[in-house]
Structure formats: C-alpha cells, structure tokens
Amino acid sequence: MDDFALCCGRAYGTILIDIAASPVVDVLPERSADALAAWLRDPPCDGDLLPGQGRGCVEEAARAAPPATQIADW
C-alpha cells in the first residue's frame, strides 16, 4: 500500500497492490486510517502488509490491521 497525489499534491489516495501477483487490488480515493481500516476489515487482514513511506502509512496500517505483520521496503 502507498499513498499518491490525485491532484497536484492537494488530494491524496491510497493504492493497494498484491506484491506476490503484482496487480493493483484497489484504489481508495482518500489517504486516511479510517478508509484503510474499513477496507482491511472486510475480510479482515491478518497477513503481511508492506506500507509505503508516505506520511502516516505505518501508523495507519498498524491501526487498520493490528494482527498483520508489517514489512519495510525502505
């Protein structure tokens, strides 16, 4: 997962990618822990998460999916 600019650095979204298979799984139209938590709850995520380096990604992932293992790529 990572965040990205939707509109010249003013509006941000979150992209979720399956790193084992490479396809984009989903794109969330916002960059918030609440949106990510809602997405990860159904079905619950208990696997591995690779949060991006964007502001708050690690904290959002920990809050959204506490049982998941976070893997750092940086």
Secondary structure per residue as TSV (DSSP state, phi and psi in degrees):
chain	resnum	aa	ss	phi	psi
A	1	M	-	360.0	148.5
A	2	D	E	-158.9	160.2
A	3	D	E	-101.6	159.0
A	4	F	E	-152.5	158.1
A	5	A	E	-82.3	128.0
A	6	L	S	-88.3	-31.9
A	7	C	S	-142.7	88.6
A	8	C	T	42.3	45.0
A	9	G	T	78.0	9.0
A	10	R	S	-105.9	-30.3
A	11	A	S	-126.2	134.0
A	12	Y	E	-120.9	151.2
A	13	G	E	-129.0	178.3
A	14	T	E	-125.1	132.7
A	15	I	E	-110.8	137.9
A	16	L	E	-118.3	124.2
A	17	I	E	-126.3	138.9
A	18	D	-	-84.7	104.7
A	19	I	T	-71.6	-19.4
A	20	A	T	-76.1	-38.5
A	21	A	T	-105.4	-13.9
A	22	S	-	81.1	-13.3
A	23	P	-	-78.6	157.1
A	24	V	E	-72.0	127.1
A	25	V	E	-86.1	-43.8
A	26	D	E	-165.4	160.8
A	27	V	E	-128.1	121.3
A	28	L	E	-95.0	136.3
A	29	P	S	-76.7	8.7
A	30	E	S	-146.4	168.4
A	31	R	-	-120.1	75.0
A	32	S	-	-136.6	152.4
A	33	A	H	-64.5	-34.1
A	34	D	H	-64.8	-44.2
A	35	A	H	-65.3	-42.5
A	36	L	H	-65.8	-43.0
A	37	A	H	-60.9	-43.0
A	38	A	H	-62.4	-40.9
A	39	W	H	-66.9	-41.8
A	40	L	H	-75.5	-18.3
A	41	R	H	-75.3	-22.6
A	42	D	T	-128.3	92.6
A	43	P	T	-79.0	161.2
A	44	P	T	-61.0	139.0
A	45	C	-	-94.4	122.6
A	46	D	-	-131.5	15.9
A	47	G	S	-95.3	-138.8
A	48	D	E	-102.9	141.8
A	49	L	E	-122.9	138.0
A	50	L	-	-116.6	86.5
A	51	P	-	-70.9	147.5
A	52	G	-	-72.7	-179.7
A	53	Q	S	-91.7	1.2
A	54	G	S	-64.4	164.1
A	55	R	T	-54.8	116.2
A	56	G	T	82.8	0.0
A	57	C	H	-58.8	-44.0
A	58	V	H	-65.6	-45.2
A	59	E	H	-65.3	-41.1
A	60	E	H	-63.2	-42.7
A	61	A	H	-64.3	-41.7
A	62	A	H	-64.3	-40.1
A	63	R	H	-72.4	-37.9
A	64	A	H	-76.5	-34.9
A	65	A	-	-140.4	73.5
A	66	P	T	-54.7	-36.9
A	67	P	T	-77.3	-11.9
A	68	A	S	-73.0	148.5
A	69	T	E	-90.5	126.3
A	70	Q	E	-90.5	133.6
A	71	I	-	-115.9	128.1
A	72	A	-	-93.1	137.8
A	73	D	-	-109.4	7.2
A	74	W	-	-114.6	360.0
